[in-house]
């Protein structure tokens, strides 16, 4: 955080305290700041009588015809919303009041205090998990209710959407309480209200006194998103959410005098942030896969609204969506699981389906309809209900139009990710930066991490996020080096931990060599150079034609250090020891993975002391294999990972590792004799693979 950012934050703090003081001691002055006059609300004096966006009966009918199997799930989810039953993250289902109490935590029974939102210490508040109450206050169930109304013709859904929107706006003052703790929440909620208000146009459900109320609320949300927009070291996906809110309100509420100003400001932010936060190789700059999906959805939502209003998508935003589709379809192919590196909070840009979470295939369908991309269309399989709703018949035509080739292997050089596939096995190798901007809020200290899957079966897995606010110790553990499939030195982290969303000192992994045709890559990390006795760590990964994965680590130092090579397994896997250096993992009684290890004086330990997080605040126990070694000078470790695909009689590979002082040679048996030579100082051929001979 530089001095300019410190000054700006101090000025904002003073402004927030001034705003809070007006509320407490000069309410009439506060009202003049937050209660717009009618001439700021309407330009024409009349309210548009037909929907301006995509959430109308005609588009809903097209979406239902495109994906009829998705309609029951939407209606079912809408019915649970009407019943007041909600479930977010890993928490239990709760029953809300009617109308919902938007400041009460159902798990603690406590209410969030009525104080200025920017002066609320939500990370240490006793009321509950702020993520949960934020999710409630995003009101993303309201556009879903409008969609259910269009799909079913049942006005009860539309009536409920209107009633909840009006109730929220009548009971919440701008800037007060947990719902207004940042501009991002205002941007996401403002988008929900704009979509809902627009969908109800011409329905006769909006009473004469309610339209000005909603327009006033939209004005207040846009003003808060502008007033409290993210900047400096925190200008990550939050700024894109705030910009999306401005554009959505501006396009869907043209009755507001400032609407064109908001659209212009929001699009300017989005063009800039699309370049910054979606890297030149198409990956997300935050080094968090789920947040890349989230950002893609936000930009695609803006693209859909622009198209509905007859406006062009700015070229920089379109290019960002195209290269995002390139990156996503390199990382995931049909029949493979989504990657899980970095943070994930299960957040949604919009909720227009009955799915519990938003996965790559759904985002790919949206991208294919937005910009036309054969790889994304192939991954999606077909245009789903949300994609066809957002982009209509024009989007469906684009879905079928493009013929972009999709490579099997590849490198995302800016994100630092190598993707290798052989015989149905996918290996991801992290050779990139820790995260985005100075605090790297959503990055994990996982340089040189490996993730291995066999089809949809995850074998060596990234454990996920675990928690944001529920358990501070778990939050640290989830982001730590030891939780990932890489190497720790002296039980430390690759970066200096500063807090739940802060790294004080970052590390970086880099790609030294890659040969996609031969199926290997070599990387190194500078993480341990900061030690008083610096340690150099280089790692080579090889994926053989049979799908067998070799991982070789070379660590160099002067004095003695404790090294631990960690292998977190997916929680579906059980583990048994075949020998002190060979272990077999199985799923539902069927052999899935054989892991063998070699390294002088190394000891392999295993325990069910790991964990895995499918979603935020949900933890499952899992096995972890650790290869431990304490040694001075150079240390060499080898892991051999063999997907066995139900073959419980697969023989022990008898892996050996020998070193001549410079190069190391791994030999093992498994569908033939293999010899792999590692010379990580060789700039031309650091890895040589020979099958059947030395």
PEJOLIN-V267429 format. One line per field, one symbol per residue. phi: phi as a letter, one per 40 degrees, with the letter a starting at -180 (. if undefined). A space follows every 50 residues. Layout:
BEGIN
phi->???
END
This chain:
BEGIN
phi->.cccccccccccccccccccccccbacccccccbbccdcccbccgbbdbb dcbccbccccccccccbccccdcccccccccccgcbabfccccbbccbcc ccbbccccgcbcccbddcbccccbccciccdcccdcccfccccccccccc cbgccdccccccccccccccbbccgbgccbcaccccccccccccccdccc dgcgcccdccccccccccdccccccccbccafcbcbcdcccccccccccc ccbcccccdccccccccccccccccccbcdcgccccfbdcccdccdcccc ccdccccccgbccddccccccccccdcccccbbdgbcccbcgcabgcbca bbabccbbbdccccccccccbgacccccccgaccccccccbgccccccdc ccbccbccbibbcccgbbbbbafgcbbbbcbbccabgcbfdbcbcbdgcb bbbbgcccbcbccgbgabbcacccdcdccccccbcabbbfgcbcbccbid babcbcbacbccaabcccgaabbabcdcccccbdbcbbbbbbbcccgcbb bbbbbbacccbcbbcbbcccccccbbccadbbbbbbbfgbcbabbbbaic gcbbbaacbcaabcadgbbbcacbcbbbabacgcbbbbbbbbcbfgccbd cdcfcbbbbbhbcbbbbabifhcbbbbbbccccbbcbbbbbgac
END
